[in-house]
């Protein structure tokens, strides 16, 4: 079975930074493409960005220039570095493995941006 675990969330002031981690385990390649999503209360879960096995990344327009996704294949880990955080970045952040479909998620990690 494949498991996903998100961590690193917390409370941060506007303009601050935070780094989230996604670790995965199970019968899956260490270089499998990974995506990050976020969801605010009452809002639809939205795609933040993703990373391929060779390190290529993509981001939604609202986070371009502020967020960076990276990975450490030896550790089965993917990271989301978030800089210059804004209140609208608040939400629960999840990682996902697209090849397994949209029904497998970790517990998520809460990010709250507030002064």
C-alpha positions in Angstrom: 0.0 0.0 0.0 1.1 3.6 -0.7 1.0 6.1 2.1 1.4 9.9 2.0 2.3 12.1 5.0 2.4 15.9 4.9 4.1 18.0 7.5 5.6 21.4 8.2 2.5 23.6 8.4 1.9 26.2 11.0 1.0 29.9 11.7 3.1 32.5 9.9 2.8 36.2 9.3 2.2 37.7 5.9 5.4 37.9 4.0 6.9 35.0 6.0 8.1 31.7 4.8 7.3 28.0 5.4 8.6 24.7 4.1 6.2 21.8 3.8 7.3 18.2 3.4 5.6 15.2 1.7 6.9 11.8 2.4 5.7 8.7 0.7 6.2 5.0 1.1 5.0 1.7 -0.3 5.3 0.0 -3.7 6.0 3.1 -5.7 9.0 4.6 -7.6 11.1 7.1 -5.7 10.9 9.3 -8.8 7.1 9.2 -9.2 5.5 12.6 -10.1 4.0 14.4 -7.1 1.5 17.2 -6.9 0.6 19.7 -4.2 -3.0 20.8 -3.5 -4.5 23.1 -1.0 -8.1 23.6 0.3 -9.6 26.4 2.4 -12.9 25.8 4.4 -15.8 26.0 2.0 -13.5 26.1 -1.0 -12.7 23.5 -3.6 -9.4 21.7 -3.4 -7.1 23.4 -5.9 -3.8 22.4 -7.6 -0.8 24.4 -6.3 1.9 22.7 -8.5 3.7 19.5 -9.2 7.1 18.0 -9.8 8.2 15.2 -12.2 10.8 12.5 -11.5 13.5 14.5 -13.2 12.8 17.7 -11.2 10.7 19.7 -13.7 8.0 21.8 -11.9 4.8 23.6 -12.7 2.8 26.0 -10.6 -0.6 27.7 -10.6 -0.4 31.4 -11.5 -1.2 32.7 -8.0 2.0 31.1 -6.5 4.5 31.5 -9.3 7.6 33.3 -8.1 6.8 32.6 -4.5 6.6 28.8 -4.2 9.2 26.3 -5.1 8.8 22.5 -5.3 11.8 20.2 -5.0 12.5 16.6 -4.2 15.0 14.2 -2.6 14.4 10.9 -4.3 16.8 9.1 -1.9 14.4 10.1 1.0 11.2 9.6 -0.9 10.4 13.2 -0.1 9.0 16.2 -1.9 9.1 19.7 -0.5 7.1 22.9 -1.0 9.0 26.0 -0.1 6.6 28.9 0.4 8.0 32.5 0.5 6.2 35.9 0.7 3.1 34.2 2.1 -0.2 35.9 1.8 -3.5 35.5 3.7 -5.0 33.9 0.6 -2.5 31.1 0.9 -4.2 29.9 4.1 -5.6 26.3 3.8 -4.9 22.7 4.3 -2.1 21.5 2.0 -2.0 18.0 0.6 0.3 16.0 -1.7 -0.9 13.5 -4.2 0.4 10.9 -6.6 -1.5 11.5 -9.9 -0.7 8.0 -11.3 -2.7 6.5 -8.4 -5.7 8.7 -9.0 -7.4 11.4 -7.0 -8.7 9.2 -4.1 -5.4 8.7 -2.1 -4.3 11.6 0.1 -2.4 12.2 3.3 -3.8 13.8 6.4 -2.8 17.3 5.1 -1.0 20.0 7.0 -2.6 23.3 8.0 -1.1 26.6 6.9 -2.4 29.8 8.4 -1.1 33.2 7.2 -2.2 35.9 9.6 -0.9 38.9 11.4 
